[in-house]
Amino acid sequence: IEKLCKHFQRLSSEQTNQLVAVQTSGESDAAVSTTASTSALSPAGVAVVESRPEPRPDPLAHSDSVSTMGQLLREAQVARARPAAASVPLHNKRRMTYPVLSKEEALLLISVFVNSDCGGVSKRVFHKIFRYLSLSDGNWRLFLESLAEDASDLVCLSTVEFTALDNALDDAHQQQEDMATVMARREFNSPQVLQESKLLGVLKLMTILRSRSSAAAAAESEIIAEYLREIPTNDLWELLCACLEKVAAIEELDLEKESRRRGRARTLSFSSAATSTAAALADVSRPATASSATTTAANSKPISTLTMRFIPLIEFFLSAFSRTLITSPPAQTPAGRATGAESTSHGPLSGVTPSHGVELVRMNSNALPGSRFRQSSAFLSMQLEISEDSSASKLVKFAEKHHDLLNKVLRSNIHLLETTFSPLVNVTKLRALLHFDIKRAFFKSKLKRLRSSSTRMYGGSLKITVRRSHIFEDSFNNLRYKSADEMRRRLSVSFHNEEGVDAGGLTREWYNVLAREIFNANYALFLSTGDGVTFQPNPHSSVNTEHLFYFKFVGRVIGKAISDGFLLDAHFTRSFYKHMLGLPVNLQDLEAIEPAYYKSLQQLLDTPLEYLGLDLAFSAETTEFGAITITDLIPGGRDIAVTDDTKHEYVRLLAHHRMTTAIRKQIDAFLEGFHELVPAELISIFDASELELLISGLPDIDLDDLRAHTDYGGGYKSSDPIINWFWSALRSFSKEEKALFLQFVTGTSKVPLDGFKALHGSDGIRKFNIQRAFGGDSKLPAAHTCFNTLDLPEYTSEEVLRERMLLAIREGSEGFGFA
């Protein structure tokens, strides 16, 4: 069969369109069994049969349901063992087109594939055969229909099996059995565990029968989705969700028992020591009952054997949903074109049409800097959306509820994000559920492939020699004309008049020194913001005639540092990180850049214009070297007055102008260099906070130092129970979560060089401050980054406090309203 398929592949496109049925006869059967041997076509166009050793016994010999195919495969194995035959000219053989299979023949092939439990090379051979035969539309639809029927049968079998599992888990939970006892139950030792793996194999075969690169890929995908929707999976889906909930309850009970045992053991060991103090006993006994200890243990513990039992079915559903519930993003206007009244000076609008004849339009994504890098099919394929469907909401709820489990699975096998778990990284709504370390591992694996390809192309390392006193100019001149593939090679640095062989240390030194020079005021490329820690492109950088070339170079340096895995002491504003990701900025981002200007805009929104006595128009004034320039925020904006009805749109446009339009050329030049080394589709999986951690790394946060330099207000004292809960919960955070917390309350993950006693706010040195907030358990903590202040509601328990804090720093880091 494999030989015939290779022969069919060589036929011209005109011949393949003439589909004729192959007449089955004894002569053709012999030809099929003989030509099924593994062979290669020589340059002269002849078939040469290779000599093979005696094959192993055929596992299909005792299968009655596939006896015909088993006999065919055995005859092919015998043919492989024969001595090499004489070469036969290809023109002496009867030319054949693709065979049109009957329903019985299609079912026979599929039954062999499903029931033979083959893997590795054999599975790839099967996939190749099915793809060749699927070039016929009739065969393709026959395969889809037959595979859908097989999948439906497997779903029914799995439903019966999972009903038994659900009942067993229910009984085990009621009896409070531990993990080992549950796994010893008969239901979890059934050989039918392979049903879900077969389901996954059937689904994969349905999706690879035809290449997605074909012109009719969209139509074919919809046909496949229709067949998948016919598979009755609702009952099995509900059973899976119910089983996972009970497994989570059993695992939590196990962790609580283990935590209590450890707590008792520690308490006994400390109480038996004569020198132990009451304070030490309190510190030891507290983690035994604190929910934070249980949660931390649950996050760090690997996936249990009981949970692994359900992974194949989770993979099946994620793969099926990716075909039936996920849609591509809407088509975008080609880069460089604007529709209607849109232009690059417009900001994102609310969609409300103001009064007094002011017609405002919503900006599309092409008005954002770097939009031309976000038009490729690779980028769009990673910006998928969930369809408006009831089943889609089930998928989102499932992912939100079990996101810890999904992250644990990916932590053990990151390559699943490229196969069955791909919806978690390709769908924007689900991507937010992935932990930072998972995203970073996936990101690095992709960049490693690009780097390996470049190394094979050019070989060796990229060697540069620089003077330490002129490191910026020398590095710029050395790397300016290097291509992207050359830049991806391993860097080898030597400093002029300095001895040393670069084994990684000199490259690290080069990155550290160059990062400081990037923000050198003499180059006029970046300006520090109010906190003195983060940087924003300088709108007046044109004083340096080479400024755009320098910005491109800085983008390449940042991109190469990410690609090489080196961390930089470079912290940008949140709005600039958003520009790197292609995300729109908002008014809250302006607060960290220009606090005083932000307050004036806030006052404008809160106070009627007649009380302020302002006469405003839809334009912005900028002063550059003494010259005043007026820029229209909308076409003819300088002649359109701002009213109380339109002032919200005016403020949004003005903020967009300050953070985007005024530095558009600088951002575009930076992104041109950055995306040469870091593709836009890969960097888009991060959010602004995660991008800072990717560039600058996770900081070492000394919580004792932070606590020693913390003020309390609103009635809170350092001895209050909720304050002790707060510090206890913070100590239970992972290193990533501590960095996110620091970003949440200060606006950056950077720790001051002199410790938290030197923590800066918008008005100079300002300590971390915890203020009482009202609202109880239903309210999330809020932060004022300009003042390093955390508004902490008075929660009823440490568990609730920890949960609300994690929710705030992970999923509520922006959009809390005006400070």
Buried (B, 14 or more C-beta within 10 A) or exposed (E): BBBBBBBBEEBEEEBBEEBEEBEEEEEEEEBBBBBBBBBEBEEEEBBBBEEBEEEEEEEBEEBEEBEEBBBBBBBBBBBBEEEEBEEEEBEEEEEBBBBBBEEEBBBBBBBBBBBBEBEEEEBEBBBBBBBBBBBBEBBBBBBBBBBBBBBBBBBBBBBEBBBBBBEBBEBBBEEEBBBEEBBEBEBBEEEEBEBBBBBBBBBBBBBEBBEEEEEEEEEBBEBBBEBBBEBEBEBBBBBBBBBBBBBBBBBEBBBBEBBEEBBEEBBEEBEEEEEEEEEEBEEBBBBBEBBBBBBBBBBEEEBBEBBEBBBBBBBBBBBBBBBBBBEEBEEBBEEEEBEEEBBBBBBBBEEEEBEEEBEBBEBBBBBBBBBBBBBEEEBBBBBBBBEEEEBBEBBBEBBEBBBBBBBBBBBEEBEBBEEBBBBBBBBBBBBBBBBBBBBBBBBBEBBEEBBEEBBEEBEEBBEBEBEEEEBBBBBBEBBEEBEBBEBBBBBBBBBEEEEEEBEEEBBBBBBEBBBEBBBEEEBBBBBEBBBEBBBBBBBBBBEBEEBBBBBBBBBBBBBBBBBBEBBBBBBBBBBBBBBBBBBBBBBBBBBBBBBEBBBEBBEBEEEEBEEEEEEBBBBBEBEEEEEEEEBBBBBEBBEBEBBEEBBBBBBBBBBBBBBBBBBBBBBBBBBBBBBBBBBBBBBBBBBBBBBBBBBBBBBEBEEEBBBEBBBBEEEBEEEBEBBEBBBBBBBBBBEBBBBBBBBBBBBBBBBBEEEBEEBBBBEEEBBBBBBBBEEEEEBBBBBBBBBBBBBBBBBEEBBBBBBBBBEBBBEBBBEBEEB
